[in-house]
């Protein structure tokens, strides 16, 4: 058995693991001028293939005896001399290399490479030709661009059982390709930078009666030139649930993507620092059959670029679709840029049933809208109004004319910092704005006055959205919080805290039951509306509480103290339990004739306390500690405590507070900590004993005074008798 290794000294060494003293290599392959990053051995064990950062792949023959080449080594032994038989220029820095097995190579010597250009190539070793190429190659000068280095390949995993190659990229993406079909079968996408924007996407429906499936995918912009598309976790396709980890990348931008917008028909608009806006359309295509049993067969949806909008002089930071028809197809697109202008783009050229092709979109209108950068855009539901938010601390509203011209109709002034988000109400003539002054303002579209101001964030508000038919507003801020507001009362009804940095992305699903937030901490959090579940749970708890209270009352009426005490402990109602012990103590003489021989006043209650164990005992001692802290209830507490200590050994009490029992009890419940229970009982018991001792001492004084008073009365009576 041989072991082949590559070293930083540019040499490849071969070791014979079966030979004695394997510390020295039996072969040393010298030919690379840089670090070899991958090695492989042919299926017959004769040839070694190595590739590195010197842009070449070398093929060595390790059986020189068959070629008649040997040399004398030390001590008279014959050492094998490998022969370099092939040099293949691959014209890229190699980071991963391996040899395919016979089943995937038709019995020939074939190897795969991956590295600088971000693609996987399968080579024929003897013809020095590329047989297959997987992925999109980074072209030209983009290879040296620091922003594109994250797309290079770091490693390639070969899985013979599934006949697939998986490439690991520097941007934490893993792409799997089938050697049989030559297609990409799976893509696991990660990211290690800020999440800038996110929108829900609709996809084409396989059912003839439906045009689109809403919210089947989620598009995310993550401070890179690539847009990430994830299937939403709760979407079910025709052949089963989609894999949320099997995502895709949309490449086309040459700089960071800053803003996203989605249309009901599934179109996606992405705007970036490259001063362009790209329009992407969903296309449903069949999946190729693979040998991976985990893969879903059938069809899937991919987004392809169908239009490019180019014309802004600076970065495009805001984009929104408008003019929707009955099928949800937009007729125009509005963009806002750092060049302080608004542009309206004609999307009518993209409509039609023919397969979409890449089209250059025409600009219909250009308007200088603000004095500083435009941060946000929104189009009214009816498509007649466009709202903008800018760093100049204002928000403006424009009317869209019949020819898609923009007419300024109103300015919203009142914010003290730049406006980061604007949203039209879906039902009212109102618009919400979020600003760097930490406030959300609601404005009237009739007279441009501020109707309400929502305060609660501790930093800039970056994103807004409306929920529940415009009755609630959701906001995301630089403080890492997502807040839910009630418009009528201006009250914050919920604060969602799961991020550690600025929340730049906020997406609301079509049914308004799901919110997605993305932040600069590289996290994407999915929030579900749990209102119905919480109300149902509260109703069930209320019904159960009424039933338990009725059972408790029935147990008391039947003098069934065992079930009454256990039920009160289960219901966690110390007040009812205290009243039970009080009634037993007060009526101890009426319950049973020999009640003077019991501790609590009832033999049945004493027996119940003696049989308590586990969480019930710990919970009872927790209540006793609470009762013992008050002078009014300390007598009951001392009585119950005496009954427990008289009938339970110390080991049982300690066992009731072990880790398992505490977990069952709950750390936030009384009695969860034995030390706190003992400390509370000891301190207040000492105080009660001191007070009782003072009362006893005071009673001695009272007895002495009364005795003296009785003696004086007796002497006066004797004097009266003597006089008579």
GIKADA-V97116 format. One record per residue. RES is the residue in one letter. PSI is psi as a letter, one per 20 degrees, with the letter a starting at -180 (NA if undefined). OMEGA is omega in radians with two decimals (none if undefined). D_CENTER is the distance of its C-alpha to the mean C-alpha in Angstrom with 1 decimal. Layout:
res = {RES & RES}
psi = {PSI & PSI}
omega = {OMEGA & OMEGA}
d_center = {D_CENTER & D_CENTER}
This chain:
res = {X & X & X & X & X & X & X & X & X & X & X & X & X & X & X & X & X & X & X & X & X & X & X & X & X & X & X & X & X & X & X & X & X & X & X & X & X & X & X & X & X & X & X & X & X & X & X & X & X & X & X & X & X & X & X & X & X & X & X & X & X & X & X & X & X & X & X & X & X & X & X & X & X & X & X & X & X & X & X & X & X & X & X & X & X & X & X & X & X & X & X & X & X & X & X & X & X & X & X & X & X & X & X & X & X & X & X & X & X & X & X & X & X & X & X & X & X & X & X & X & X & X & X & X & X & X & X & X & X & X & X & X & X & X & X & X & X & X & X & X & X & X & X & X & X & X & X & X & X & X & X & X & X & X & X & X & X & X & X & X & X & X & X & X & X & X & X & X & X & X & X & X & X & X & X & X & X & X & X & X & X & X & X & X & X & X & X & X & X & X & X & X & X & X & X & X & X & X & X & X & X & X & X & X & X & X & X & X & X & X & X & X & X & X & X & X & X & X & X & X & X & X & X & X & X & X & X & X & X & X & X & X & X & X & X & X & X & X & X & X & X & X & X & X & X & X & X & X & X & X & X & X & X & X & X & X & X & X & X & X & X & X & X & X & X & X & X & X & X & X & X & X & X & X & X & X & X & X & X & X & X & X & X & X & X & X & X & X & X & X & X & X & X & X & X & X & X & X & X & X & X & X & X & X & X & X & X & X & X & X & X & X & X & X & X & X & X & X & X & X & X & X & X & X & X & X & X & X & X & X & X & X & X & X & X & X & X & X & X & X & X & X & X & X & X & X & X & X & X & X & X & X & X & X & X & X & X & X & X & X & X & X & X & X & X & X & X & X & X & X & X & X & X & X & X & X & X & X & X & X & X & X & X & X & X & X & X & X & X & X & X & X & X & X & X & X & X & X & X & X & X & X & X & X & X & X & X & X & X & X & X & X & X & X & X & X & X & X & X & X & X & X & X & X & X & X & X & X & X & X & X & X & X & X & X & X & X & X & X & X & X & X & X & X & X & X & X & X & X & X & X & X & X & X & X & X & X & X & X & X & X & X & X & X & X & X & X & X & X & X & X & X & X & X & X & X & X & X & X & X & X & X & X & X & X & X & X & X & X & X & X & X & X & X & X & X & X & X & X & X & X & X & X & X & X & X & X & X & X & X & X & X & X & X & X & X & X & X & X & X & X & X & X & X & X & X & X & X & X & X & X & X & X & X & X & X & X & X & X & X & X & X & X & X & X & X & X & X & X & X & X & X & X & X & X & X & X & X & X & X & X & X & X & X & X & X & X & X & X & X & X & X & X & X & X & X & X & X & X & X & X & X & X & X & X & X & X & X & X & X & X & X & X & X & X & X & X & X & X & X & X & X & X & X & X & X & X & X & X & X & X & X & X & X & X & X & X & X & X & X & X & X & X & X & X & X & X & X & X & X & X & X & X & X & X & X & X & X & X & X & X & X & X & X & X & X & X & X & X & X & X & X & X & X & X & X & X & X & X & X & X & X & X & X & X & X & X & X & X & X & X & X & X & X & X & X & X & X & X & X & X & X & X & X & X & X & X & X & X & X & X & X & X & X & X & X & X & X & X & X & X & X & X & X & X & X & X & X & X & X & X & X & X & X & X & X & X & X & X & X & X & X & X & X}
psi = {p & q & p & p & q & q & r & i & j & j & q & p & q & p & q & o & i & i & q & p & m & k & h & q & q & i & q & o & o & p & h & q & j & a & p & p & i & q & q & q & p & r & h & j & j & g & q & p & p & q & q & b & j & j & j & q & p & q & p & q & o & j & m & h & h & i & i & k & o & r & q & p & a & q & k & j & q & p & p & p & o & q & p & o & i & p & p & o & o & i & k & q & p & p & i & q & q & r & p & q & r & h & h & j & j & k & j & r & o & q & r & q & q & q & c & h & i & j & q & p & p & p & q & p & g & h & i & k & q & p & h & q & p & p & r & p & p & p & q & c & i & h & h & i & p & h & i & i & h & i & i & q & p & h & q & p & p & p & n & h & h & j & l & q & p & p & p & o & r & h & k & k & q & o & p & p & q & p & h & g & i & j & r & p & h & q & o & p & p & r & q & k & a & q & o & h & q & q & q & q & q & q & r & p & p & i & p & h & i & p & g & q & p & q & l & h & r & p & p & p & p & l & k & r & i & q & p & p & p & p & p & q & h & j & p & p & a & h & j & r & q & q & o & i & i & n & a & r & p & o & q & h & q & j & a & p & p & h & q & q & q & q & q & h & j & i & q & p & p & p & q & a & i & j & j & q & p & p & p & p & q & q & p & p & q & q & q & q & p & r & i & o & h & i & q & p & q & c & r & r & p & q & p & q & p & i & q & p & o & p & i & q & i & a & q & o & i & q & q & p & q & r & l & p & a & h & j & j & p & q & i & r & p & p & q & q & r & i & j & j & q & q & q & p & q & o & j & h & i & i & q & r & i & q & p & q & r & p & q & o & q & p & p & h & q & p & p & o & h & r & i & a & q & o & h & q & q & q & p & q & h & i & j & i & q & p & q & q & p & r & i & j & j & q & p & q & p & q & p & o & r & h & j & k & q & p & p & p & h & q & p & o & p & h & q & i & r & q & p & i & q & q & p & q & p & i & h & r & m & r & p & q & q & p & r & i & j & j & q & p & q & p & q & p & i & g & j & k & q & p & g & q & p & p & p & h & q & j & a & q & p & h & q & r & q & q & r & l & l & j & i & q & p & p & q & q & r & i & j & j & q & p & q & p & q & p & g & g & i & k & p & o & i & q & o & o & o & j & q & j & a & p & o & h & p & o & p & p & r & g & j & k & i & p & p & p & p & q & r & i & j & j & q & o & p & p & p & q & o & k & g & g & g & g & g & g & g & g & g & g & h & g & g & h & g & g & g & h & h & g & h & g & g & h & g & g & h & j & k & m & h & g & h & g & g & h & g & h & h & g & i & l & n & h & g & h & g & g & h & g & h & g & h & h & g & h & k & h & h & h & g & q & h & k & i & i & j & r & g & i & i & p & h & g & g & g & h & g & h & h & i & q & r & b & h & g & g & g & h & g & h & g & h & g & g & g & h & i & i & p & h & h & j & h & g & g & g & h & g & g & g & g & h & g & h & h & i & p & r & h & h & h & g & g & h & i & j & r & g & g & h & h & h & h & g & p & h & j & q & p & j & i & o & h & g & h & g & g & g & g & g & g & g & h & g & h & g & h & h & g & h & h & h & h & g & g & g & h & h & g & g & g & g & g & g & h & g & h & h & h & g & h & h & g & h & h & h & g & h & h & h & g & g & NA}
omega = {-3.12 & 3.04 & -3.14 & -3.13 & 3.09 & -3.02 & 3.12 & 3.11 & 3.09 & 3.13 & 3.03 & -3.08 & 3.13 & -3.12 & 3.05 & -3.08 & -3.11 & -3.10 & 3.11 & 3.13 & -3.07 & -3.12 & -3.12 & -3.14 & 3.07 & 3.09 & 3.00 & -3.07 & -3.12 & -3.12 & 3.11 & 3.08 & 3.08 & -3.03 & 3.01 & -3.08 & 3.13 & 3.10 & 3.08 & -3.12 & 3.13 & -3.07 & 3.11 & 3.09 & -3.05 & -3.01 & 3.05 & 3.13 & -3.13 & 3.12 & -3.09 & -3.07 & 3.08 & 2.99 & 3.13 & 3.01 & -3.12 & 3.11 & -3.06 & 3.02 & -3.06 & 3.12 & -3.08 & 3.13 & 3.12 & 3.08 & 3.10 & -3.10 & 3.05 & 3.04 & 3.13 & 3.06 & -3.13 & 3.11 & 3.03 & -3.13 & 3.10 & -3.14 & -3.13 & 3.13 & 3.14 & -3.11 & 3.05 & -3.03 & -3.08 & 3.01 & -3.07 & 3.06 & -3.13 & 3.02 & 2.99 & 3.10 & -3.09 & 3.07 & -3.14 & -3.14 & 3.08 & -3.13 & 3.12 & 3.09 & -3.03 & -3.10 & -3.14 & -3.08 & 3.14 & 3.11 & -3.13 & 3.09 & 3.12 & -3.12 & 3.13 & 3.12 & 3.06 & -3.12 & -2.92 & -3.04 & 3.04 & 3.13 & 3.07 & -3.14 & 3.05 & -3.01 & 2.87 & -2.98 & -3.02 & 3.09 & -3.12 & -3.14 & 3.07 & -3.12 & -3.13 & 3.05 & -3.13 & 3.11 & 3.14 & -3.06 & 3.05 & -3.00 & 2.91 & -3.05 & -3.13 & 3.13 & -3.10 & -3.13 & -3.11 & -3.14 & -3.13 & -3.13 & -3.12 & -3.12 & -3.14 & -3.08 & 3.09 & -3.10 & 3.08 & 3.12 & -3.14 & -3.13 & -3.09 & -3.07 & 3.13 & 3.13 & -3.06 & 3.05 & 3.12 & -3.13 & 3.13 & -3.07 & -3.08 & 3.13 & 3.06 & 3.07 & 3.09 & -3.11 & -3.12 & -3.12 & 3.09 & 3.09 & -3.12 & -3.05 & -3.11 & -3.10 & 3.07 & -3.09 & -3.11 & 3.11 & 3.08 & -3.01 & 3.00 & 3.10 & -3.07 & -3.12 & -3.05 & 2.99 & -2.99 & -3.10 & 3.14 & 3.08 & 3.00 & 3.14 & 3.00 & -3.13 & 3.11 & -3.13 & 3.07 & -3.13 & -3.12 & -3.08 & -3.11 & 3.11 & -3.05 & 2.99 & -3.09 & 2.96 & 3.11 & -3.10 & 3.12 & 3.10 & -3.07 & 3.01 & -2.97 & 3.04 & 3.10 & 3.14 & -3.11 & 3.04 & -3.10 & -3.14 & 3.13 & 2.93 & 3.11 & -3.00 & -3.02 & 3.14 & 3.11 & 3.13 & -3.06 & -3.05 & 3.11 & -3.08 & 3.06 & 3.09 & -3.09 & 3.12 & -3.12 & -3.02 & -3.12 & 3.14 & 3.05 & -3.12 & -3.13 & 3.08 & 3.11 & 3.08 & -3.01 & 3.05 & -3.03 & -3.03 & 3.11 & 3.03 & -3.09 & 3.07 & -3.12 & -3.13 & 3.09 & 3.13 & 3.11 & 3.06 & 3.11 & -3.12 & -3.06 & 3.13 & 3.12 & 3.07 & -3.14 & 2.99 & 3.14 & 3.10 & -3.12 & -3.14 & 3.13 & 3.09 & 3.11 & -3.10 & 3.14 & 3.04 & 3.08 & 3.08 & 3.12 & 3.09 & 3.14 & -3.08 & -3.13 & -3.09 & 3.11 & 3.12 & -3.12 & 3.11 & -3.14 & -3.05 & 3.04 & 3.10 & 3.13 & -3.10 & -3.11 & -3.12 & 3.11 & 3.07 & -3.11 & -3.13 & 3.11 & -3.13 & 3.13 & -3.13 & 3.10 & -3.05 & -3.13 & -3.11 & 3.14 & 3.05 & 3.09 & 3.11 & -3.09 & 3.03 & -3.08 & 3.12 & 3.13 & 3.13 & -3.13 & 3.13 & 3.11 & 3.13 & 3.12 & 3.12 & 3.08 & -2.97 & 3.02 & 3.04 & 3.01 & -3.14 & 2.99 & 3.05 & 3.05 & -3.05 & -3.10 & -3.14 & -3.12 & -3.13 & -3.12 & -3.11 & -3.13 & -3.09 & -3.12 & 3.10 & -3.07 & 3.06 & -3.10 & -3.06 & 3.05 & -3.05 & -3.11 & 3.08 & -3.13 & -3.06 & 3.02 & -3.08 & 2.99 & -2.96 & -3.02 & 3.11 & 3.11 & -3.06 & 3.04 & -3.07 & -2.97 & 3.11 & 2.96 & 3.11 & -3.13 & -3.14 & 3.13 & 3.09 & -3.07 & -3.10 & 3.06 & 3.12 & 3.13 & 3.03 & -2.99 & 3.06 & 3.11 & 3.05 & -3.13 & 2.95 & -3.10 & 3.14 & -3.14 & 3.08 & 3.13 & -3.11 & 3.14 & 3.12 & 3.12 & 3.00 & -3.08 & 3.12 & -3.14 & -3.09 & -3.12 & 3.10 & -3.13 & -3.11 & 3.14 & 3.10 & -3.13 & 3.08 & -3.13 & 3.14 & -3.05 & -3.08 & 3.05 & 3.12 & 3.02 & 3.03 & -3.12 & -3.07 & -3.06 & 3.04 & -3.10 & 3.14 & -3.14 & 3.11 & 3.06 & -2.96 & 3.05 & 3.09 & 3.03 & -3.11 & 2.95 & 3.14 & 3.08 & -3.02 & 3.06 & 3.09 & 3.13 & -3.11 & 3.06 & 3.10 & 3.11 & -3.12 & -3.08 & 3.07 & -3.11 & -3.12 & -3.13 & 3.07 & 3.13 & 3.11 & -3.05 & 3.07 & -2.96 & -3.09 & 3.12 & 3.03 & 3.10 & 3.11 & 3.05 & 3.08 & 3.02 & -3.13 & 3.13 & 3.11 & 3.05 & -3.09 & 3.08 & -3.03 & 3.11 & 3.09 & 3.11 & -3.07 & 2.97 & -3.06 & 3.11 & -3.05 & 2.98 & -3.03 & -3.04 & -3.05 & -3.08 & -3.08 & 3.03 & -3.05 & 3.13 & 3.04 & -3.10 & -3.04 & 3.10 & -3.09 & -3.14 & -3.12 & -3.08 & 3.11 & -3.10 & -3.00 & 3.10 & -3.13 & 3.14 & -3.11 & -3.10 & 3.13 & 3.08 & 3.13 & -3.14 & 3.06 & 3.07 & 3.10 & 3.10 & -2.99 & 3.12 & 3.07 & 3.10 & -3.14 & 2.97 & -3.05 & 3.10 & -3.13 & 3.12 & 3.08 & -3.09 & -3.08 & -3.11 & -3.14 & 3.14 & 3.11 & 3.10 & 3.12 & 3.11 & 3.13 & 3.10 & 3.11 & 3.12 & 3.12 & 3.12 & 3.12 & 3.12 & 3.14 & 3.13 & 3.11 & 3.11 & 3.10 & 3.12 & 3.11 & 3.13 & 3.12 & 3.13 & 3.14 & 3.14 & -3.08 & 3.08 & -3.01 & 3.14 & -3.13 & 3.13 & -3.14 & 3.13 & 3.13 & 3.11 & 3.08 & 3.12 & 3.12 & -3.11 & 3.11 & -3.11 & 3.12 & 3.11 & 3.13 & 3.12 & 3.13 & 3.11 & 3.13 & 3.11 & -3.11 & 3.11 & -3.12 & -3.12 & -3.06 & -3.06 & -3.10 & -3.10 & -3.10 & -3.08 & -3.06 & -3.07 & -3.10 & 3.13 & 3.13 & 3.10 & -3.13 & -3.08 & -3.07 & 3.12 & 3.12 & -3.14 & 3.13 & 3.09 & 3.14 & 3.11 & -3.14 & -3.13 & -3.09 & 3.12 & 3.11 & 3.05 & -3.09 & 3.14 & 3.13 & 3.12 & -3.14 & 3.12 & 3.13 & 3.05 & 3.08 & 3.11 & 3.08 & 3.14 & 3.14 & -3.07 & -3.13 & -3.14 & -3.13 & -3.11 & -3.08 & -3.09 & 3.14 & 3.10 & -3.13 & -3.14 & 3.11 & 3.13 & 3.14 & 3.10 & -3.14 & -3.14 & -3.10 & -3.14 & -3.03 & -3.13 & 3.03 & -3.11 & -3.11 & 3.13 & -3.14 & 3.11 & -3.12 & 3.14 & -3.11 & 3.12 & -2.98 & -3.10 & -3.12 & 3.13 & 3.11 & 3.10 & -3.10 & -3.06 & -3.05 & -3.12 & 3.14 & 3.10 & 3.11 & -3.11 & -3.09 & -3.10 & -3.12 & -3.13 & 3.11 & -3.12 & 3.14 & 3.13 & 3.14 & -3.08 & -3.06 & -3.10 & 3.08 & 3.07 & 3.12 & 3.11 & 3.13 & 3.09 & 3.12 & 3.11 & 3.11 & 3.10 & 3.10 & 3.11 & 3.12 & 3.10 & 3.13 & 3.07 & 3.12 & 3.14 & 3.12 & -3.14 & -3.13 & 3.12 & 3.09 & 3.10 & 3.11 & 3.11 & 3.13 & 3.13 & 3.12 & -3.13 & 3.13 & 3.11 & 3.12 & 3.11 & 3.11 & 3.13 & -3.14 & -3.14 & -3.14 & -3.14 & none}
d_center = {47.5 & 46.5 & 43.6 & 42.9 & 41.0 & 40.5 & 40.9 & 40.3 & 44.1 & 43.9 & 45.6 & 44.8 & 46.3 & 47.2 & 47.7 & 49.7 & 47.8 & 50.8 & 53.4 & 54.4 & 53.2 & 50.3 & 49.7 & 51.2 & 50.2 & 52.7 & 51.6 & 50.3 & 49.3 & 49.8 & 49.2 & 45.9 & 46.0 & 42.3 & 39.7 & 39.4 & 35.7 & 36.3 & 39.1 & 40.1 & 43.1 & 44.9 & 45.1 & 48.7 & 47.9 & 50.4 & 48.4 & 45.7 & 43.4 & 41.8 & 39.9 & 38.8 & 38.3 & 41.9 & 41.2 & 43.3 & 43.1 & 46.0 & 47.5 & 49.7 & 52.3 & 52.2 & 55.5 & 58.2 & 60.9 & 60.8 & 61.5 & 64.1 & 62.4 & 62.5 & 63.2 & 64.6 & 62.4 & 63.4 & 65.6 & 66.8 & 63.6 & 62.6 & 59.1 & 57.2 & 56.9 & 54.1 & 54.8 & 52.6 & 53.2 & 50.7 & 48.8 & 46.3 & 45.0 & 41.4 & 41.1 & 37.7 & 36.3 & 35.4 & 32.4 & 32.4 & 35.3 & 36.3 & 39.0 & 38.6 & 40.2 & 43.3 & 41.6 & 39.5 & 42.3 & 45.3 & 47.0 & 47.0 & 45.5 & 42.3 & 39.5 & 36.1 & 35.0 & 32.0 & 31.5 & 32.0 & 32.0 & 28.7 & 30.4 & 31.6 & 35.3 & 37.5 & 41.1 & 44.5 & 45.9 & 49.6 & 49.4 & 46.8 & 45.1 & 41.5 & 41.1 & 37.5 & 34.8 & 31.1 & 28.8 & 29.8 & 32.0 & 31.6 & 34.9 & 37.4 & 36.5 & 32.8 & 32.9 & 33.8 & 31.3 & 28.8 & 26.0 & 26.7 & 26.9 & 23.2 & 24.3 & 26.9 & 26.9 & 26.7 & 27.4 & 28.3 & 28.0 & 30.8 & 30.5 & 34.1 & 33.3 & 31.2 & 33.2 & 30.2 & 29.2 & 25.6 & 25.4 & 23.0 & 22.6 & 22.1 & 19.1 & 17.1 & 18.0 & 19.9 & 22.4 & 24.5 & 28.0 & 30.7 & 34.1 & 35.9 & 34.6 & 33.6 & 30.3 & 26.7 & 25.3 & 21.6 & 19.3 & 16.2 & 14.6 & 12.8 & 13.1 & 14.0 & 14.7 & 13.9 & 12.1 & 15.2 & 15.0 & 13.6 & 15.6 & 16.0 & 18.8 & 21.6 & 23.4 & 27.0 & 27.8 & 30.0 & 31.9 & 34.9 & 34.6 & 31.2 & 30.7 & 26.9 & 23.8 & 21.5 & 17.8 & 17.9 & 15.9 & 13.6 & 15.1 & 13.5 & 15.8 & 14.9 & 18.0 & 20.0 & 22.6 & 20.5 & 18.5 & 15.8 & 15.9 & 13.5 & 14.7 & 12.8 & 12.1 & 14.6 & 17.4 & 20.5 & 23.1 & 26.7 & 26.6 & 23.4 & 19.7 & 18.2 & 16.3 & 12.8 & 13.3 & 16.7 & 16.2 & 18.8 & 19.8 & 22.2 & 24.6 & 27.5 & 26.8 & 28.5 & 26.4 & 23.0 & 21.6 & 21.3 & 20.9 & 20.1 & 21.7 & 22.0 & 25.0 & 25.3 & 27.3 & 24.4 & 25.6 & 23.2 & 24.5 & 23.3 & 25.0 & 25.2 & 27.3 & 29.7 & 31.2 & 30.5 & 28.6 & 28.0 & 28.0 & 26.2 & 27.3 & 26.0 & 28.4 & 28.4 & 29.9 & 30.8 & 29.1 & 31.5 & 32.4 & 31.1 & 31.9 & 28.3 & 28.2 & 24.4 & 24.6 & 24.9 & 28.3 & 29.2 & 27.9 & 24.8 & 24.1 & 24.2 & 24.4 & 27.5 & 28.8 & 31.7 & 32.5 & 32.6 & 33.3 & 35.0 & 37.1 & 35.2 & 36.6 & 33.4 & 29.6 & 28.2 & 25.4 & 25.4 & 26.0 & 26.4 & 28.1 & 31.0 & 34.0 & 32.4 & 35.0 & 35.0 & 33.0 & 30.2 & 31.7 & 31.7 & 35.1 & 34.1 & 31.4 & 31.3 & 30.2 & 30.3 & 30.9 & 31.6 & 35.2 & 35.1 & 36.0 & 34.8 & 35.5 & 35.7 & 35.6 & 37.3 & 35.2 & 38.1 & 38.9 & 35.7 & 36.6 & 38.4 & 38.1 & 38.9 & 36.2 & 34.7 & 36.0 & 35.1 & 36.8 & 37.4 & 36.7 & 39.4 & 38.9 & 40.7 & 40.5 & 39.7 & 39.8 & 39.5 & 37.2 & 36.4 & 37.8 & 34.6 & 31.4 & 29.8 & 26.1 & 25.3 & 26.9 & 27.0 & 29.5 & 30.8 & 30.4 & 34.1 & 33.9 & 36.7 & 35.0 & 32.8 & 31.2 & 30.4 & 29.0 & 30.3 & 30.6 & 34.1 & 32.6 & 33.6 & 32.3 & 34.8 & 35.4 & 37.3 & 39.0 & 38.9 & 42.4 & 43.8 & 43.9 & 40.4 & 41.8 & 40.1 & 42.0 & 40.8 & 41.1 & 39.5 & 37.9 & 35.5 & 36.4 & 35.2 & 32.2 & 33.0 & 30.4 & 29.1 & 27.4 & 23.9 & 23.2 & 25.5 & 25.1 & 27.9 & 28.0 & 28.0 & 31.0 & 32.8 & 34.6 & 32.2 & 29.7 & 27.0 & 26.5 & 24.1 & 25.7 & 25.6 & 27.8 & 24.8 & 26.0 & 25.4 & 28.8 & 29.9 & 33.0 & 35.8 & 36.7 & 40.3 & 41.4 & 38.4 & 38.2 & 35.2 & 34.7 & 32.0 & 30.0 & 26.7 & 26.2 & 23.6 & 21.3 & 22.5 & 22.0 & 22.1 & 20.6 & 19.1 & 18.0 & 19.4 & 19.5 & 21.7 & 21.0 & 23.4 & 26.2 & 26.2 & 26.5 & 23.2 & 21.5 & 17.8 & 17.6 & 15.3 & 16.9 & 17.5 & 17.1 & 13.3 & 13.6 & 13.4 & 16.6 & 18.3 & 22.1 & 25.0 & 27.5 & 30.6 & 30.2 & 28.2 & 26.1 & 22.5 & 21.5 & 17.9 & 15.7 & 12.0 & 11.1 & 7.7 & 8.9 & 11.9 & 13.5 & 14.7 & 12.7 & 14.5 & 12.9 & 13.1 & 13.7 & 15.3 & 16.3 & 20.0 & 20.3 & 18.3 & 16.4 & 12.9 & 11.4 & 8.9 & 8.5 & 8.6 & 10.4 & 12.9 & 10.8 & 9.6 & 5.9 & 4.9 & 3.4 & 6.0 & 8.7 & 11.7 & 15.2 & 16.6 & 20.0 & 22.1 & 20.7 & 21.3 & 24.7 & 25.7 & 24.7 & 26.8 & 29.6 & 29.6 & 29.7 & 32.5 & 34.5 & 34.1 & 35.1 & 38.3 & 39.2 & 38.9 & 40.9 & 43.6 & 43.7 & 44.0 & 46.9 & 48.6 & 48.4 & 50.0 & 52.8 & 53.5 & 53.4 & 50.7 & 49.4 & 47.4 & 45.1 & 45.1 & 43.9 & 41.3 & 40.0 & 39.8 & 37.9 & 35.4 & 35.1 & 34.6 & 37.4 & 39.5 & 41.8 & 43.1 & 43.6 & 45.5 & 47.7 & 48.4 & 49.7 & 51.7 & 53.4 & 54.3 & 55.7 & 57.7 & 59.1 & 59.7 & 63.5 & 63.1 & 60.6 & 62.9 & 66.2 & 65.2 & 62.1 & 63.6 & 62.7 & 59.0 & 56.4 & 54.4 & 57.3 & 56.4 & 56.7 & 54.0 & 51.5 & 52.6 & 52.0 & 48.5 & 47.6 & 49.1 & 47.0 & 43.5 & 41.1 & 37.5 & 35.0 & 37.8 & 40.0 & 37.3 & 36.3 & 40.0 & 40.7 & 37.8 & 39.5 & 42.8 & 41.5 & 40.5 & 43.9 & 45.8 & 44.6 & 46.8 & 50.5 & 50.8 & 48.8 & 49.6 & 52.5 & 50.3 & 47.8 & 50.6 & 52.1 & 48.9 & 48.2 & 51.8 & 51.4 & 48.2 & 49.7 & 52.9 & 51.4 & 48.5 & 48.9 & 46.8 & 45.0 & 43.8 & 42.4 & 40.6 & 39.2 & 37.9 & 35.5 & 34.2 & 30.5 & 30.3 & 32.0 & 30.0 & 26.7 & 28.4 & 29.6 & 26.5 & 26.4 & 26.6 & 29.7 & 33.3 & 34.9 & 31.8 & 33.4 & 37.0 & 37.9 & 37.0 & 39.0 & 42.0 & 41.9 & 41.8 & 44.6 & 46.8 & 46.7 & 47.4 & 49.9 & 51.9 & 52.0 & 53.3 & 55.9 & 57.1 & 57.5 & 59.4 & 61.6 & 62.5 & 63.4 & 65.6 & 67.3 & 67.8 & 69.3 & 71.9 & 73.0 & 73.2 & 75.3 & 77.7 & 78.2 & 78.9 & 81.3 & 83.1 & 83.4 & 84.8 & 87.4 & 88.7 & 89.2 & 91.2 & 93.5 & 94.3 & 95.5 & 97.8 & 99.5 & 100.1 & 101.9 & 104.1 & 105.3 & 106.2}
